[in-house]
Amino acid sequence: MFKQILSKLPRKSSKDSESREHGGNNASYSSVYGGSRGGDLVSEKSGNLSVSYSPAPDSSADVGWKSSNSKPCGNNVLSGYEALPAFKDVPASEKQNLFIKKIRLCCVVFDFNNPTTNLKEKEIKRQTLLELVEYVSSANGKFSEVVLLEIDKMVSANLFRSLNPQPRENKVVEGVDLEAEEPSMDPAWPHLQIVYEFLLRFIVSPETDAKLAKRYVDQNFLIRFLDLFDSEDPREREYLKTILHRIYGKFMVYRPFIRTAINNIFFRFVFETEKHNGIGELLEILGSIINGFALPLKEEHKVFLVRALIPLHKPKCLAMYHQQLSYCITQFVEKDCKLADSVIRGLLKYWPVTNSAKEVMFLNELEEVLEATQPPEFQRCMVPLFRQIARCLNSLHFQVAERALLLWNNDHIQNLILQNRKVIVPVIFPALEKNARKHWNPAVQSLTLNIRKIFYDLDPELCKECLHKFQEDESKGDEIEARRETTWKRLEELAEKKASGGEAMLIPHKANANASPGLIWIDTC
């Protein structure tokens, strides 16, 4: 009798078993962002969600729920998956027990890659999740430890899964237009979204005791939660960002741990993989965290700036998160103006050489940093800074040169330059003179002439000295070039004479005329 029953049950493959050990299916997430998470959604106490859920089609067949994913949070194998009574249909004394039963029912994870299987059971779970969200939103009593344990199991079973995303950074490097690319919707999102909504309502609920809940929302939970930021689905990352920010605010004891964990994600991204989908969202969270730092800043925060944030300028995919990174950097400088020197030198360290679009981003960020920089910090770094700006002024890419010239439109930056013109003008004057004479772009030439006129009007003697030195250097350069050409001409004549005698000789290599001539063998036979 038992053998006949057991023979009808499908065998659980080792792959399914391994998947369940990690808390769910292995569906990859590839979708488009469907809307931002607003603060009004968190503040609602009713069960009416401000997000829409698409109901699964009803199944006409009576499907008995027997599958490889039939293990909920416990060890009992369900022979059927049936809806439980509504909360309004049971007395108040039974609501907590019913709440636990519904949570256990939602621990079951279905395979959404096949839209034709378990339609009835999927719809039952979806409706049950909506009831759980409504219950948590309207709860009027503290959640017990038993309830917290079951919530932890349900959330872990549904959310904590292995991700196999294709990082957006790869698409950027390959030149794929992300806006033009047709996104694919994740079939599991209708359920995942409600689980995220449930977790968000649970975290912000006044009935959730932080001291008791931290036993389950522990460091292991937070690490697995942060791993989900690598999801390719922007809607999921938006929920993760909102929930992590609420966790950071409610569980104060975990604040240093969260910052350290994010720090480690940045380290792996910058120095190992350069592949991660959630760097922008993590920086967005850090932006609000940095904004709340007390003064004077702790040493650990300054170390975080230098060792984690500034190196984020290194990856090729900087454009994916530069806006958020620039905001975090600027927040630090506004909090403590003495950090401006470290930030500017960090930007110079990672300044791009061949990527003009990235160079424009650096110049945009540099303007924001300089706007918050005070004269003492500016004077410490102005020489290397304006050597780099001079190189930007002479860039053949007109957007780079134009963006560098537009720094003078900022009144604060212009005042800093004019106050220190004795040092800065000699550094940038050759670049201005070259642009004015022979830059191919008319707009760059016009801006250069305007800036040069500012210096001539303010300090004509200094400009005359710089012009005289520029002309001397230019004349010396012409003489050196003429001598070099004469030398090469003599060597070529000598080589021709030796060639007539059939001898091999050593002559300098002309590949790099500016460097010391290397010697190569010329076989004249």
Residue pairs with C-beta under 8 A, 6 or more apart in sequence:
9 66
10 66
10 67
10 68
11 68
12 68
13 68
16 68
16 69
19 25
19 26
19 161
19 162
20 69
20 71
20 109
22 160
22 161
22 162
23 156
23 157
23 158
23 159
23 160
23 161
23 224
24 109
24 157
24 158
24 159
24 160
24 161
25 69
25 109
25 110
25 111
25 112
25 113
25 161
25 188
26 161
26 162
26 164
27 112
27 113
27 161
27 186
27 187
27 188
28 163
28 164
28 165
28 186
28 232
29 163
29 165
29 186
29 189
29 231
29 232
29 233
29 236
30 165
30 166
30 183
30 184
30 186
30 232
30 233
31 183
31 184
31 185
31 186
31 189
31 232
31 233
31 234
31 235
31 236
32 183
32 185
32 234
32 235
33 234
33 235
33 238
34 235
35 51
35 235
36 238
37 238
37 239
37 241
37 242
38 50
40 50
41 49
41 50
41 51
41 197
41 200
42 200
42 201
42 204
42 242
42 246
44 50
44 137
45 137
45 138
46 134
46 137
46 138
47 130
47 131
47 133
47 134
47 135
47 137
47 138
48 134
49 130
49 133
49 197
51 193
51 197
53 126
53 130
53 190
53 193
53 194
54 190
55 123
55 126
56 119
56 122
56 123
56 126
56 190
57 119
58 119
58 120
58 123
59 119
59 120
59 123
61 120
62 120
63 118
63 119
63 120
63 121
64 79
64 80
65 78
65 79
65 80
65 81
65 108
65 118
65 121
66 79
67 111
67 117
67 118
69 108
69 109
69 110
69 111
70 77
70 78
70 108
71 77
71 108
72 78
72 104
72 105
72 107
72 108
72 157
73 104
73 107
73 150
73 153
73 154
73 157
74 104
78 108
81 105
81 108
81 118
81 120
81 121
81 124
81 125
82 124
83 124
83 127
83 128
84 98
84 101
84 102
84 105
84 128
85 98
86 131
87 95
87 98
87 99
87 131
87 134
87 135
90 98
95 135
96 144
96 147
99 132
99 135
99 147
100 146
100 147
100 150
102 128
102 131
102 132
103 132
103 147
103 150
103 151
103 153
103 154
104 150
104 153
104 154
105 124
105 125
105 128
106 125
106 128
106 129
106 132
106 154
106 158
106 195
107 153
107 154
107 157
107 158
108 121
108 125
108 157
109 157
109 158
110 117
110 118
110 121
110 122
110 125
110 191
111 117
111 118
112 122
112 186
112 187
112 188
112 191
113 187
115 187
122 191
125 191
126 190
126 191
126 194
129 191
129 194
129 195
129 198
130 194
132 198
133 194
133 197
133 198
133 201
136 198
136 201
136 202
136 205
137 201
137 205
139 205
139 207
140 207
141 207
142 207
142 208
142 209
143 151
143 202
143 205
143 207
143 208
143 209
143 212
143 213
145 212
145 215
148 212
148 213
148 215
148 216
149 216
151 202
151 216
152 216
152 217
152 221
154 195
155 195
155 198
155 199
156 221
156 224
158 191
158 192
158 195
159 192
159 195
159 196
159 199
159 225
159 228
160 224
160 225
160 227
160 228
163 227
163 228
163 230
163 231
163 232
165 230
165 231
165 232
165 277
166 232
167 230
167 232
167 275
167 276
167 277
168 178
168 232
168 277
168 317
168 320
169 274
169 275
169 276
169 315
169 316
169 317
169 320
170 275
171 178
171 181
172 178
172 316
172 317
172 319
172 320
173 316
173 317
186 192
186 233
189 233
189 235
189 236
192 236
193 235
193 239
196 236
196 239
196 240
196 243
197 239
199 243
200 239
200 242
200 243
200 246
202 208
203 217
203 243
203 246
203 247
203 250
204 246
204 250
208 250
210 250
210 251
210 252
213 251
214 251
214 253
214 254
217 247
217 251
217 254
219 254
219 257
222 247
222 254
222 257
222 258
222 261
223 261
225 240
225 243
225 244
225 247
226 244
226 258
226 261
226 262
226 265
228 236
228 240
229 237
229 240
229 265
229 276
229 277
229 278
229 281
229 282
230 276
230 277
230 278
231 237
231 240
231 277
231 278
232 277
237 277
237 278
237 281
238 281
240 278
240 281
241 281
241 282
241 284
241 285
244 258
244 285
245 285
245 288
247 254
247 258
248 254
248 255
248 258
248 285
248 289
259 286
259 289
259 304
262 282
262 285
262 286
263 304
263 307
263 308
265 276
265 279
265 282
266 279
266 282
266 308
266 309
266 311
266 312
267 308
268 276
269 275
269 276
269 279
269 312
269 315
270 311
270 312
270 314
270 315
271 311
274 315
274 316
274 317
279 312
279 320
279 321
280 320
280 321
280 323
280 324
283 312
283 321
283 324
283 325
283 327
283 328
284 324
286 328
287 324
287 327
287 328
287 331
290 301
290 328
290 331
290 332
290 335
291 331
293 301
293 335
295 335
295 336
296 336
297 332
297 335
297 336
301 332
302 336
302 339
302 342
305 329
305 332
305 339
305 342
305 343
306 342
306 346
309 325
309 328
309 329
309 332
310 329
310 342
310 343
310 346
310 347
310 349
310 350
311 346
311 350
312 318
312 321
312 325
313 325
313 346
313 347
313 350
313 362
314 350
316 355
316 358
318 325
318 358
318 361
319 357
319 358
319 361
322 361
322 365
325 365
326 364
326 365
326 368
329 343
329 365
329 368
329 369
330 365
330 368
330 369
330 372
332 339
332 343
333 339
333 340
333 343
333 369
333 372
333 373
334 372
337 372
337 373
337 374
337 377
338 377
340 369
340 370
340 372
340 373
340 374
340 377
340 378
340 381
341 377
341 380
341 381
343 369
344 366
344 369
344 370
344 373
344 381
344 385
345 381
345 384
347 362
347 365
347 366
347 369
348 381
348 384
348 385
348 388
351 359
351 362
351 388
352 358
352 359
352 362
356 395
356 397
356 399
356 400
359 392
359 395
359 397
359 400
360 399
360 400
360 403
363 392
363 400
363 403
363 404
363 407
364 403
366 407
367 407
367 410
367 413
370 378
370 407
370 410
370 412
370 413
370 416
371 410
371 412
371 413
373 416
375 416
375 419
375 420
378 416
378 420
379 420
382 416
382 420
382 423
382 424
383 423
383 427
386 424
386 427
386 428
387 427
389 404
389 407
389 428
390 427
390 428
390 430
390 431
391 431
392 400
392 401
392 403
392 404
393 401
393 404
393 405
393 428
393 431
393 432
393 435
393 448
394 401
394 431
394 434
394 435
394 439
395 401
395 404
396 440
398 440
398 441
398 443
398 444
401 435
401 439
401 441
401 444
402 441
402 443
402 444
402 447
405 444
405 447
405 448
405 451
406 447
407 413
408 414
408 417
408 451
408 454
414 454
417 424
418 454
418 458
421 455
421 458
421 459
421 462
422 462
425 455
425 459
425 462
425 463
425 466
426 466
426 469
429 455
429 463
429 466
429 467
429 470
430 466
430 470
430 473
432 448
432 451
432 452
433 452
433 467
433 470
435 444
435 445
435 448
436 445
436 448
436 449
436 452
439 445
439 448
452 463
455 462
455 463
456 463
484 513
488 510
488 513
491 507
491 508
494 505
494 507
495 505
495 507
495 522
495 524
498 505
498 524
499 524
501 524
502 524
502 525
503 524
504 521
504 522
504 523
504 524
504 525
505 521
505 522
505 524
506 519
506 520
506 521
506 522
507 519
507 520
507 522
508 517
508 518
508 519
508 520
509 517
509 518
509 519
509 520
510 517
511 518
512 518
